Amino acid sequence: MKLGFSVDQVVHDYGDLCQAITDLAVERDAPFSVDEFRTLNRCLDNAIADAVTEFGASRDASVALQQTAEENERLGMLVHELRNYLHTATLAFAALEAGKVPFNGATGAVLKRSLNSLAALLSLSLSQVRGTVELTHEPAFSVASFVAEARNAAALDASAKGCTFSVLEVDAALGISGNRERLLAALVNLLQNAFKFTHAHTEVALSAYAEGDEVLFDVKDQCGGLPPGAASRIFQPFVQVGDNKSGLGLGLSIARRNVVADGGSLTVRDVPGTGCVFTIKLPRRTLA
């Protein structure tokens, strides 16, 4: 299996071995008796049976291990997204409960969207179990309003962490398309990750701008930079490179998967001694 052979090739090669022994006996003029030939065939037969049994057991173990890993990843992604939406909803509710903001304002809208996102995620999970998944792709929508939604959700994390959160003004003419809920989850994931790792009382910055036929979203933090070699591993599932191990190491993997599903890309640029810049690139669309 490690060398890439199939069980058919293994069985066939045992037949070739029998033929080679027989040909060698003829070549050396050393014929063997019927009993010896039976003994040879019995040895080869036992060897084939053992090989097939071991091959099957190893293959089944390998398949089971892969299925377990895939199931763990799916479950981990569900838990991660549920926790993110619940985290945002909890922060919004705490702010509303304290009476510092009006219920019908931006914080109330964040709470409502978080609850709607929770319901949508559960609905999607049920559809996946039933095998009837249908993801919706919205026509071109405003990048400015999209960034505003992400800003409102992330502002709660900024307040909780005691960090400054700056959002540059966005060109009102910029548009993107795709699954808005999925793309928003990716951007909020990056922002939550930035607030998680940036140093206390520093700044996280969000900007969105056009570059040719693409729209770029930059999330900059001040985490101090990545450990050596981390940039090549940071988007792999269950990989955690920072000191904070409270999560599952799935946020960046989920974010990249969401962005790639809509024809975009997600990369990271390490700024040693300062922090990281995560960049989402998506095709630019014309607003109706």
Phi and psi restraints in degrees (value plus and minus 20) as a CYANA .aco file:
   2 LYS   PHI     -84.0   -44.0
   2 LYS   PSI     -50.6   -10.6
   3 LEU   PHI    -110.5   -70.5
   3 LEU   PSI     -21.5    18.5
   4 GLY   PHI      69.8   109.8
   4 GLY   PSI      -7.8    32.2
   5 PHE   PHI    -100.2   -60.2
   5 PHE   PSI     127.2   167.2
   6 SER   PHI    -112.2   -72.2
   6 SER   PSI     145.0   185.0
   7 VAL   PHI     -85.5   -45.5
   7 VAL   PSI     -50.9   -10.9
   8 ASP   PHI     -81.7   -41.7
   8 ASP   PSI     -62.1   -22.1
   9 GLN   PHI     -85.2   -45.2
   9 GLN   PSI     -58.4   -18.4
  10 VAL   PHI     -82.0   -42.0
  10 VAL   PSI     -68.8   -28.8
  11 VAL   PHI     -82.5   -42.5
  11 VAL   PSI     -62.4   -22.4
  12 HIS   PHI     -82.6   -42.6
  12 HIS   PSI     -58.8   -18.8
  13 ASP   PHI     -88.4   -48.4
  13 ASP   PSI     -50.6   -10.6
  14 TYR   PHI     -86.1   -46.1
  14 TYR   PSI     -55.7   -15.7
  15 GLY   PHI     -85.0   -45.0
  15 GLY   PSI     -60.1   -20.1
  16 ASP   PHI     -83.6   -43.6
  16 ASP   PSI     -55.7   -15.7
  17 LEU   PHI     -83.5   -43.5
  17 LEU   PSI     -63.1   -23.1
  18 CYS   PHI     -81.4   -41.4
  18 CYS   PSI     -63.7   -23.7
  19 GLN   PHI     -86.1   -46.1
  19 GLN   PSI     -58.3   -18.3
  20 ALA   PHI     -85.0   -45.0
  20 ALA   PSI     -60.0   -20.0
  21 ILE   PHI     -84.9   -44.9
  21 ILE   PSI     -63.1   -23.1
  22 THR   PHI     -83.4   -43.4
  22 THR   PSI     -64.7   -24.7
  23 ASP   PHI     -84.5   -44.5
  23 ASP   PSI     -57.5   -17.5
  24 LEU   PHI     -85.9   -45.9
  24 LEU   PSI     -57.8   -17.8
  25 ALA   PHI     -82.9   -42.9
  25 ALA   PSI     -61.5   -21.5
  26 VAL   PHI     -87.2   -47.2
  26 VAL   PSI     -63.5   -23.5
  27 GLU   PHI     -82.1   -42.1
  27 GLU   PSI     -59.5   -19.5
  28 ARG   PHI    -107.0   -67.0
  28 ARG   PSI     -19.4    20.6
  29 ASP   PHI      34.6    74.6
  29 ASP   PSI      28.1    68.1
  30 ALA   PHI    -151.8  -111.8
  30 ALA   PSI      45.2    85.2
  31 PRO   PHI     -81.9   -41.9
  31 PRO   PSI     127.6   167.6
  32 PHE   PHI    -130.3   -90.3
  32 PHE   PSI     140.9   180.9
  33 SER   PHI     -93.8   -53.8
  33 SER   PSI     150.4   190.4
  34 VAL   PHI     -81.5   -41.5
  34 VAL   PSI     -61.7   -21.7
  35 ASP   PHI     -83.5   -43.5
  35 ASP   PSI     -60.0   -20.0
  36 GLU   PHI     -85.1   -45.1
  36 GLU   PSI     -59.0   -19.0
  37 PHE   PHI     -85.4   -45.4
  37 PHE   PSI     -58.8   -18.8
  38 ARG   PHI     -84.0   -44.0
  38 ARG   PSI     -60.6   -20.6
  39 THR   PHI     -82.4   -42.4
  39 THR   PSI     -62.9   -22.9
  40 LEU   PHI     -80.2   -40.2
  40 LEU   PSI     -67.0   -27.0
  41 ASN   PHI     -83.3   -43.3
  41 ASN   PSI     -57.5   -17.5
  42 ARG   PHI     -86.0   -46.0
  42 ARG   PSI     -61.5   -21.5
  43 CYS   PHI     -81.4   -41.4
  43 CYS   PSI     -65.4   -25.4
  44 LEU   PHI     -86.2   -46.2
  44 LEU   PSI     -58.6   -18.6
  45 ASP   PHI     -83.4   -43.4
  45 ASP   PSI     -64.4   -24.4
  46 ASN   PHI     -84.2   -44.2
  46 ASN   PSI     -59.0   -19.0
  47 ALA   PHI     -83.9   -43.9
  47 ALA   PSI     -63.3   -23.3
  48 ILE   PHI     -82.2   -42.2
  48 ILE   PSI     -65.2   -25.2
  49 ALA   PHI     -81.2   -41.2
  49 ALA   PSI     -64.4   -24.4
  50 ASP   PHI     -84.4   -44.4
  50 ASP   PSI     -60.6   -20.6
  51 ALA   PHI     -84.5   -44.5
  51 ALA   PSI     -65.7   -25.7
  52 VAL   PHI     -84.1   -44.1
  52 VAL   PSI     -61.4   -21.4
  53 THR   PHI     -82.9   -42.9
  53 THR   PSI     -67.1   -27.1
  54 GLU   PHI     -87.2   -47.2
  54 GLU   PSI     -60.3   -20.3
  55 PHE   PHI     -80.6   -40.6
  55 PHE   PSI     -65.7   -25.7
  56 GLY   PHI     -83.5   -43.5
  56 GLY   PSI     -62.6   -22.6
  57 ALA   PHI     -84.5   -44.5
  57 ALA   PSI     -63.2   -23.2
  58 SER   PHI     -85.7   -45.7
  58 SER   PSI     -61.3   -21.3
  59 ARG   PHI     -84.9   -44.9
  59 ARG   PSI     -63.9   -23.9
  60 ASP   PHI     -82.6   -42.6
  60 ASP   PSI     -59.9   -19.9
  61 ALA   PHI     -85.2   -45.2
  61 ALA   PSI     -60.2   -20.2
  62 SER   PHI     -85.5   -45.5
  62 SER   PSI     -63.3   -23.3
  63 VAL   PHI     -84.9   -44.9
  63 VAL   PSI     -63.0   -23.0
  64 ALA   PHI     -82.9   -42.9
  64 ALA   PSI     -60.3   -20.3
  65 LEU   PHI     -84.4   -44.4
  65 LEU   PSI     -61.8   -21.8
  66 GLN   PHI     -85.8   -45.8
  66 GLN   PSI     -62.6   -22.6
  67 GLN   PHI     -83.3   -43.3
  67 GLN   PSI     -59.8   -19.8
  68 THR   PHI     -83.9   -43.9
  68 THR   PSI     -62.5   -22.5
  69 ALA   PHI     -83.8   -43.8
  69 ALA   PSI     -62.3   -22.3
  70 GLU   PHI     -86.1   -46.1
  70 GLU   PSI     -59.8   -19.8
  71 GLU   PHI     -86.8   -46.8
  71 GLU   PSI     -60.2   -20.2
  72 ASN   PHI     -82.8   -42.8
  72 ASN   PSI     -59.1   -19.1
  73 GLU   PHI     -87.1   -47.1
  73 GLU   PSI     -63.5   -23.5
  74 ARG   PHI     -82.3   -42.3
  74 ARG   PSI     -64.9   -24.9
  75 LEU   PHI     -85.3   -45.3
  75 LEU   PSI     -61.2   -21.2
  76 GLY   PHI     -81.8   -41.8
  76 GLY   PSI     -60.2   -20.2
  77 MET   PHI     -85.7   -45.7
  77 MET   PSI     -60.6   -20.6
  78 LEU   PHI     -82.8   -42.8
  78 LEU   PSI     -67.9   -27.9
  79 VAL   PHI     -81.1   -41.1
  79 VAL   PSI     -62.6   -22.6
  80 HIS   PHI     -80.8   -40.8
  80 HIS   PSI     -67.8   -27.8
  81 GLU   PHI     -88.3   -48.3
  81 GLU   PSI     -59.5   -19.5
  82 LEU   PHI     -80.0   -40.0
  82 LEU   PSI     -63.6   -23.6
  83 ARG   PHI     -86.2   -46.2
  83 ARG   PSI     -58.3   -18.3
  84 ASN   PHI     -82.7   -42.7
  84 ASN   PSI     -68.0   -28.0
  85 TYR   PHI     -84.8   -44.8
  85 TYR   PSI     -60.0   -20.0
  86 LEU   PHI     -86.4   -46.4
  86 LEU   PSI     -58.1   -18.1
  87 HIS   PHI     -80.6   -40.6
  87 HIS   PSI     -67.3   -27.3
  88 THR   PHI     -84.9   -44.9
  88 THR   PSI     -62.9   -22.9
  89 ALA   PHI     -82.7   -42.7
  89 ALA   PSI     -58.9   -18.9
  90 THR   PHI     -85.3   -45.3
  90 THR   PSI     -63.0   -23.0
  91 LEU   PHI     -83.4   -43.4
  91 LEU   PSI     -61.7   -21.7
  92 ALA   PHI     -85.5   -45.5
  92 ALA   PSI     -62.9   -22.9
  93 PHE   PHI     -84.2   -44.2
  93 PHE   PSI     -60.4   -20.4
  94 ALA   PHI     -81.9   -41.9
  94 ALA   PSI     -60.6   -20.6
  95 ALA   PHI     -86.3   -46.3
  95 ALA   PSI     -60.5   -20.5
  96 LEU   PHI     -88.3   -48.3
  96 LEU   PSI     -60.0   -20.0
  97 GLU   PHI     -84.1   -44.1
  97 GLU   PSI     -54.1   -14.1
  98 ALA   PHI     -91.6   -51.6
  98 ALA   PSI     -31.9     8.1
  99 GLY   PHI      55.0    95.0
  99 GLY   PSI      -3.5    36.5
 100 LYS   PHI    -105.8   -65.8
 100 LYS   PSI     -37.1     2.9
 101 VAL   PHI    -154.5  -114.5
 101 VAL   PSI     131.6   171.6
 102 PRO   PHI     -93.5   -53.5
 102 PRO   PSI     126.7   166.7
 103 PHE   PHI     -85.1   -45.1
 103 PHE   PSI     -53.1   -13.1
 104 ASN   PHI    -110.1   -70.1
 104 ASN   PSI      -3.4    36.6
 105 GLY   PHI    -116.9   -76.9
 105 GLY   PSI    -178.6  -138.6
 106 ALA   PHI     -84.8   -44.8
 106 ALA   PSI     -57.6   -17.6
 107 THR   PHI     -86.0   -46.0
 107 THR   PSI     -60.8   -20.8
 108 GLY   PHI     -81.3   -41.3
 108 GLY   PSI     -57.3   -17.3
 109 ALA   PHI     -86.9   -46.9
 109 ALA   PSI     -55.8   -15.8
 110 VAL   PHI     -84.6   -44.6
 110 VAL   PSI     -64.4   -24.4
 111 LEU   PHI     -80.7   -40.7
 111 LEU   PSI     -65.6   -25.6
 112 LYS   PHI     -81.9   -41.9
 112 LYS   PSI     -63.6   -23.6
 113 ARG   PHI     -87.3   -47.3
 113 ARG   PSI     -57.6   -17.6
 114 SER   PHI     -82.8   -42.8
 114 SER   PSI     -63.3   -23.3
 115 LEU   PHI     -86.2   -46.2
 115 LEU   PSI     -60.3   -20.3
 116 ASN   PHI     -83.5   -43.5
 116 ASN   PSI     -58.1   -18.1
 117 SER   PHI     -87.0   -47.0
 117 SER   PSI     -59.1   -19.1
 118 LEU   PHI     -79.8   -39.8
 118 LEU   PSI     -65.5   -25.5
 119 ALA   PHI     -83.9   -43.9
 119 ALA   PSI     -61.1   -21.1
 120 ALA   PHI     -85.2   -45.2
 120 ALA   PSI     -59.3   -19.3
 121 LEU   PHI     -85.4   -45.4
 121 LEU   PSI     -61.9   -21.9
 122 LEU   PHI     -85.2   -45.2
 122 LEU   PSI     -59.1   -19.1
 123 SER   PHI     -84.1   -44.1
 123 SER   PSI     -61.6   -21.6
 124 LEU   PHI     -83.8   -43.8
 124 LEU   PSI     -60.9   -20.9
 125 SER   PHI     -83.0   -43.0
 125 SER   PSI     -60.7   -20.7
 126 LEU   PHI     -83.9   -43.9
 126 LEU   PSI     -59.5   -19.5
 127 SER   PHI     -84.6   -44.6
 127 SER   PSI     -58.2   -18.2
 128 GLN   PHI     -85.0   -45.0
 128 GLN   PSI     -59.2   -19.2
 129 VAL   PHI     -84.1   -44.1
 129 VAL   PSI     -59.0   -19.0
 130 ARG   PHI    -101.9   -61.9
 130 ARG   PSI     -32.0     8.0
 131 GLY   PHI      56.2    96.2
 131 GLY   PSI       9.6    49.6
 132 THR   PHI    -147.2  -107.2
 132 THR   PSI      26.4    66.4
 133 VAL   PHI     -95.9   -55.9
 133 VAL   PSI     109.5   149.5
 134 GLU   PHI    -156.4  -116.4
 134 GLU   PSI      86.9   126.9
 135 LEU   PHI    -109.5   -69.5
 135 LEU   PSI     112.8   152.8
 136 THR   PHI    -110.2   -70.2
 136 THR   PSI     120.9   160.9
 137 HIS   PHI    -138.0   -98.0
 137 HIS   PSI      92.9   132.9
 138 GLU   PHI     -95.3   -55.3
 138 GLU   PSI     132.0   172.0
 139 PRO   PHI     -84.2   -44.2
 139 PRO   PSI     158.4   198.4
 140 ALA   PHI     -72.8   -32.8
 140 ALA   PSI     112.6   152.6
 141 PHE   PHI    -149.2  -109.2
 141 PHE   PSI     142.1   182.1
 142 SER   PHI     -88.9   -48.9
 142 SER   PSI     108.8   148.8
 143 VAL   PHI     -88.0   -48.0
 143 VAL   PSI     -55.0   -15.0
 144 ALA   PHI     -81.9   -41.9
 144 ALA   PSI     -65.7   -25.7
 145 SER   PHI     -91.0   -51.0
 145 SER   PSI     -53.0   -13.0
 146 PHE   PHI     -83.8   -43.8
 146 PHE   PSI     -65.7   -25.7
 147 VAL   PHI     -86.2   -46.2
 147 VAL   PSI     -56.2   -16.2
 148 ALA   PHI     -82.0   -42.0
 148 ALA   PSI     -59.2   -19.2
 149 GLU   PHI     -83.9   -43.9
 149 GLU   PSI     -65.6   -25.6
 150 ALA   PHI     -83.4   -43.4
 150 ALA   PSI     -58.8   -18.8
 151 ARG   PHI     -83.0   -43.0
 151 ARG   PSI     -64.3   -24.3
 152 ASN   PHI     -82.2   -42.2
 152 ASN   PSI     -60.8   -20.8
 153 ALA   PHI     -89.2   -49.2
 153 ALA   PSI     -62.6   -22.6
 154 ALA   PHI     -94.0   -54.0
 154 ALA   PSI     -44.8    -4.8
 155 ALA   PHI     -80.1   -40.1
 155 ALA   PSI     -51.6   -11.6
 156 LEU   PHI     -87.1   -47.1
 156 LEU   PSI     -60.4   -20.4
 157 ASP   PHI     -85.8   -45.8
 157 ASP   PSI     -58.8   -18.8
 158 ALA   PHI     -81.4   -41.4
 158 ALA   PSI     -63.4   -23.4
 159 SER   PHI     -85.1   -45.1
 159 SER   PSI     -61.9   -21.9
 160 ALA   PHI     -86.1   -46.1
 160 ALA   PSI     -54.4   -14.4
 161 LYS   PHI    -107.4   -67.4
 161 LYS   PSI     -34.9     5.1
 162 GLY   PHI      54.9    94.9
 162 GLY   PSI      13.2    53.2
 163 CYS   PHI    -130.3   -90.3
 163 CYS   PSI     139.6   179.6
 164 THR   PHI    -105.4   -65.4
 164 THR   PSI     117.5   157.5
 165 PHE   PHI    -145.7  -105.7
 165 PHE   PSI      94.4   134.4
 166 SER   PHI    -133.4   -93.4
 166 SER   PSI     118.8   158.8
 167 VAL   PHI    -148.6  -108.6
 167 VAL   PSI      98.7   138.7
 168 LEU   PHI     -92.6   -52.6
 168 LEU   PSI     131.1   171.1
 169 GLU   PHI     -83.0   -43.0
 169 GLU   PSI     121.2   161.2
 170 VAL   PHI    -129.1   -89.1
 170 VAL   PSI     117.7   157.7
 171 ASP   PHI     -80.8   -40.8
 171 ASP   PSI     102.0   142.0
 172 ALA   PHI     -84.5   -44.5
 172 ALA   PSI     -36.9     3.1
 173 ALA   PHI    -106.8   -66.8
 173 ALA   PSI     -29.6    10.4
 174 LEU   PHI     -93.8   -53.8
 174 LEU   PSI     119.0   159.0
 175 GLY   PHI    -159.2  -119.2
 175 GLY   PSI     132.4   172.4
 176 ILE   PHI    -156.4  -116.4
 176 ILE   PSI     150.9   190.9
 177 SER   PHI    -159.2  -119.2
 177 SER   PSI     148.0   188.0
 178 GLY   PHI     115.4   155.4
 178 GLY   PSI    -184.0  -144.0
 179 ASN   PHI    -101.7   -61.7
 179 ASN   PSI      82.7   122.7
 180 ARG   PHI     -80.0   -40.0
 180 ARG   PSI     -62.9   -22.9
 181 GLU   PHI     -81.7   -41.7
 181 GLU   PSI     -63.0   -23.0
 182 ARG   PHI     -88.3   -48.3
 182 ARG   PSI     -61.8   -21.8
 183 LEU   PHI     -89.1   -49.1
 183 LEU   PSI     -57.8   -17.8
 184 LEU   PHI     -85.1   -45.1
 184 LEU   PSI     -58.9   -18.9
 185 ALA   PHI     -81.2   -41.2
 185 ALA   PSI     -58.5   -18.5
 186 ALA   PHI     -84.7   -44.7
 186 ALA   PSI     -66.1   -26.1
 187 LEU   PHI     -87.0   -47.0
 187 LEU   PSI     -62.4   -22.4
 188 VAL   PHI     -85.6   -45.6
 188 VAL   PSI     -55.4   -15.4
 189 ASN   PHI     -77.7   -37.7
 189 ASN   PSI     -64.8   -24.8
 190 LEU   PHI     -84.1   -44.1
 190 LEU   PSI     -61.4   -21.4
 191 LEU   PHI     -87.2   -47.2
 191 LEU   PSI     -63.1   -23.1
 192 GLN   PHI     -83.2   -43.2
 192 GLN   PSI     -58.5   -18.5
 193 ASN   PHI     -84.8   -44.8
 193 ASN   PSI     -59.1   -19.1
 194 ALA   PHI     -83.9   -43.9
 194 ALA   PSI     -64.3   -24.3
 195 PHE   PHI     -88.3   -48.3
 195 PHE   PSI     -48.6    -8.6
 196 LYS   PHI     -87.7   -47.7
 196 LYS   PSI     -58.7   -18.7
 197 PHE   PHI    -126.3   -86.3
 197 PHE   PSI     -37.7     2.3
 198 THR   PHI     -85.1   -45.1
 198 THR   PSI     130.0   170.0
 199 HIS   PHI     -86.7   -46.7
 199 HIS   PSI     130.7   170.7
 200 ALA   PHI     -77.2   -37.2
 200 ALA   PSI     119.6   159.6
 201 HIS   PHI      44.8    84.8
 201 HIS   PSI       4.4    44.4
 202 THR   PHI    -123.1   -83.1
 202 THR   PSI    -185.0  -145.0
 203 GLU   PHI    -140.7  -100.7
 203 GLU   PSI     121.7   161.7
 204 VAL   PHI    -134.2   -94.2
 204 VAL   PSI     112.2   152.2
 205 ALA   PHI    -141.5  -101.5
 205 ALA   PSI     119.5   159.5
 206 LEU   PHI    -142.9  -102.9
 206 LEU   PSI     111.6   151.6
 207 SER   PHI    -160.9  -120.9
 207 SER   PSI     129.0   169.0
 208 ALA   PHI    -155.7  -115.7
 208 ALA   PSI     110.4   150.4
 209 TYR   PHI    -176.4  -136.4
 209 TYR   PSI     142.9   182.9
 210 ALA   PHI    -112.8   -72.8
 210 ALA   PSI     125.2   165.2
 211 GLU   PHI    -163.8  -123.8
 211 GLU   PSI      75.9   115.9
 212 GLY   PHI      47.5    87.5
 212 GLY   PSI    -147.9  -107.9
 213 ASP   PHI    -111.3   -71.3
 213 ASP   PSI      -5.1    34.9
 214 GLU   PHI    -144.3  -104.3
 214 GLU   PSI     135.3   175.3
 215 VAL   PHI    -132.0   -92.0
 215 VAL   PSI     110.1   150.1
 216 LEU   PHI    -131.9   -91.9
 216 LEU   PSI     119.6   159.6
 217 PHE   PHI    -139.0   -99.0
 217 PHE   PSI      97.9   137.9
 218 ASP   PHI    -126.8   -86.8
 218 ASP   PSI     110.4   150.4
 219 VAL   PHI    -138.1   -98.1
 219 VAL   PSI      92.4   132.4
 220 LYS   PHI    -129.3   -89.3
 220 LYS   PSI     114.0   154.0
 221 ASP   PHI    -144.7  -104.7
 221 ASP   PSI     159.1   199.1
 222 GLN   PHI    -148.7  -108.7
 222 GLN   PSI      41.3    81.3
 223 CYS   PHI    -104.3   -64.3
 223 CYS   PSI     -28.0    12.0
 224 GLY   PHI      77.9   117.9
 224 GLY   PSI     -25.4    14.6
 225 GLY   PHI      82.8   122.8
 225 GLY   PSI     146.8   186.8
 226 LEU   PHI    -112.5   -72.5
 226 LEU   PSI     132.3   172.3
 227 PRO   PHI     -83.8   -43.8
 227 PRO   PSI     136.8   176.8
 228 PRO   PHI     -75.2   -35.2
 228 PRO   PSI     111.1   151.1
 229 GLY   PHI      60.6   100.6
 229 GLY   PSI     -23.4    16.6
 230 ALA   PHI     -91.4   -51.4
 230 ALA   PSI     -50.4   -10.4
 231 ALA   PHI     -80.4   -40.4
 231 ALA   PSI     -50.3   -10.3
 232 SER   PHI    -102.7   -62.7
 232 SER   PSI     -31.2     8.8
 233 ARG   PHI    -136.5   -96.5
 233 ARG   PSI     -31.6     8.4
 234 ILE   PHI     -84.7   -44.7
 234 ILE   PSI     -43.5    -3.5
 235 PHE   PHI    -114.3   -74.3
 235 PHE   PSI     -17.3    22.7
 236 GLN   PHI     -99.0   -59.0
 236 GLN   PSI     123.9   163.9
 237 PRO   PHI     -80.4   -40.4
 237 PRO   PSI     119.8   159.8
 238 PHE   PHI      47.2    87.2
 238 PHE   PSI      -4.4    35.6
 239 VAL   PHI    -114.4   -74.4
 239 VAL   PSI     106.0   146.0
 240 GLN   PHI    -145.4  -105.4
 240 GLN   PSI     101.2   141.2
 241 VAL   PHI    -127.8   -87.8
 241 VAL   PSI     -31.7     8.3
 242 GLY   PHI    -114.9   -74.9
 242 GLY   PSI     157.5   197.5
 243 ASP   PHI     -95.5   -55.5
 243 ASP   PSI     -45.6    -5.6
 244 ASN   PHI    -100.1   -60.1
 244 ASN   PSI      89.5   129.5
 245 LYS   PHI    -127.7   -87.7
 245 LYS   PSI       3.6    43.6
 246 SER   PHI     -90.9   -50.9
 246 SER   PSI     -40.5    -0.5
 247 GLY   PHI    -114.6   -74.6
 247 GLY   PSI    -185.2  -145.2
 248 LEU   PHI    -124.8   -84.8
 248 LEU   PSI     -26.9    13.1
 249 GLY   PHI      55.4    95.4
 249 GLY   PSI      10.5    50.5
 250 LEU   PHI    -135.9   -95.9
 250 LEU   PSI     -34.4     5.6
 251 GLY   PHI     -76.2   -36.2
 251 GLY   PSI     -68.6   -28.6
 252 LEU   PHI     -90.6   -50.6
 252 LEU   PSI     -55.2   -15.2
 253 SER   PHI     -83.6   -43.6
 253 SER   PSI     -63.8   -23.8
 254 ILE   PHI     -85.2   -45.2
 254 ILE   PSI     -63.5   -23.5
 255 ALA   PHI     -79.9   -39.9
 255 ALA   PSI     -66.6   -26.6
 256 ARG   PHI     -83.4   -43.4
 256 ARG   PSI     -61.9   -21.9
 257 ARG   PHI     -81.6   -41.6
 257 ARG   PSI     -62.3   -22.3
 258 ASN   PHI     -82.9   -42.9
 258 ASN   PSI     -62.6   -22.6
 259 VAL   PHI     -88.9   -48.9
 259 VAL   PSI     -65.0   -25.0
 260 VAL   PHI     -81.8   -41.8
 260 VAL   PSI     -54.7   -14.7
 261 ALA   PHI     -81.4   -41.4
 261 ALA   PSI     -43.3    -3.3
 262 ASP   PHI    -128.6   -88.6
 262 ASP   PSI       6.9    46.9
 263 GLY   PHI      58.6    98.6
 263 GLY   PSI      -1.9    38.1
 264 GLY   PHI    -130.6   -90.6
 264 GLY   PSI    -188.2  -148.2
 265 SER   PHI    -163.0  -123.0
 265 SER   PSI     135.8   175.8
 266 LEU   PHI    -154.1  -114.1
 266 LEU   PSI     102.2   142.2
 267 THR   PHI    -151.5  -111.5
 267 THR   PSI     148.8   188.8
 268 VAL   PHI    -150.8  -110.8
 268 VAL   PSI     121.9   161.9
 269 ARG   PHI    -140.6  -100.6
 269 ARG   PSI     102.0   142.0
 270 ASP   PHI    -104.9   -64.9
 270 ASP   PSI     112.4   152.4
 271 VAL   PHI    -135.0   -95.0
 271 VAL   PSI      70.8   110.8
 272 PRO   PHI     -72.0   -32.0
 272 PRO   PSI     113.5   153.5
 273 GLY   PHI      61.2   101.2
 273 GLY   PSI     -29.2    10.8
 274 THR   PHI    -139.6   -99.6
 274 THR   PSI     -84.8   -44.8
 275 GLY   PHI     154.8   194.8
 275 GLY   PSI    -171.6  -131.6
 276 CYS   PHI    -149.4  -109.4
 276 CYS   PSI     134.2   174.2
 277 VAL   PHI    -145.5  -105.5
 277 VAL   PSI      91.4   131.4
 278 PHE   PHI    -114.9   -74.9
 278 PHE   PSI     112.4   152.4
 279 THR   PHI    -146.8  -106.8
 279 THR   PSI     103.8   143.8
 280 ILE   PHI    -118.6   -78.6
 280 ILE   PSI     110.9   150.9
 281 LYS   PHI    -137.9   -97.9
 281 LYS   PSI     109.0   149.0
 282 LEU   PHI    -154.2  -114.2
 282 LEU   PSI     129.6   169.6
 283 PRO   PHI     -80.7   -40.7
 283 PRO   PSI     117.3   157.3
 284 ARG   PHI     -98.4   -58.4
 284 ARG   PSI     116.5   156.5
 285 ARG   PHI    -142.3  -102.3
 285 ARG   PSI     134.7   174.7
 286 THR   PHI    -109.3   -69.3
 286 THR   PSI     108.6   148.6
 287 LEU   PHI     -93.8   -53.8
 287 LEU   PSI     121.7   161.7
